[in-house]
Amino acid sequence: MLRTPVPQAELEAEATVRSYKALSTVERAFRSCKTVDLEVRPVFHWNEDRVRAHVFLCLLAYHLEWHMRQALTPILFDDHDRTATEAQRLSPVRKAQVSPAARRKAAGKRTDDGYPVHSFRTLLADLATVTRNTVRFDRGLCATVLATPTAFQQHAFDLLGIAPAADL
């Protein structure tokens, strides 16, 4: 049973249940900030401006992670076809089911187009191998060299809508 002070005209019963179930997303976000994804450690600030800046940077980092996860869902173990599954769900109270596409990804550890499926952490580790190096020669000459991304890394960059470049 859920109870809310919001009138039913503003928030129907199904929307109330969905909002309550969305709390798990918020809890996962806090875990993500504190643990392996963002590794935000306790920092003790004594100045109010620094506290505000620290909180802002933590939220900004999580905001960026959330958007990355949304764009990269096809190659993550996340369910990338939730709308189809949600449309088949008769009641928001019932346990959510994963889509057939997500089950295929989890079982085969591959996407429908043959790429390996990653957790967010392993994907970041894979993308971290793409390097940009500046080589300096005598007389102030320098050259910037960008490692060529693998086909999978390029696919991830395409999903993010970015093109790594040697010149910035």
C-alpha positions, 0 to 999 in steps of 0.5 A: 500500500502506498499513500501520498498527499498528492491528489489523485487528479494530479497523480494517478495510482499507476503513476504513484506506483511507478514513482515509488519504484523509481526510487531504486534508480535514485538509490542505484545512483547514490551507490554509483557515485560512492562506489566503483563507477564514479568512486566519489570518496568522502571529502571534508570541506570547511567552506560552504562554496567548496561543499556546493562545488563538490556536490555540483561536480558529483551530480554533474558526473552522475548526469554525464554517466546517466546520459552515457548509459542511455546512449550505450544501452545497446552494448551494455547489459541494460535492457535496451527495449524497455518500452516494448516490455512496459507496453506489455505489462498489465499493471505497474505493481507486477514485477518488471520483466526484461525484454527478449532482446535483453535476454538474448544479450545476457545469454549470448554475451553479444549484441544482435550485431555481434559486438561483445556486451559490457558492464559500464565499468568494463566498457570504460576500461575498454575505451580507456585504451584509446590514447592521444599522445603528443610527440615533441621533437627538437626545435619545438616541433610536435605531432599528435597521434591518436590511437586507432579505435577498434571496431567495437570502440568506434561503435561505442563512439558512434552511439555517443555521437562523438568522434575522437580527434587528434587535434583539439 
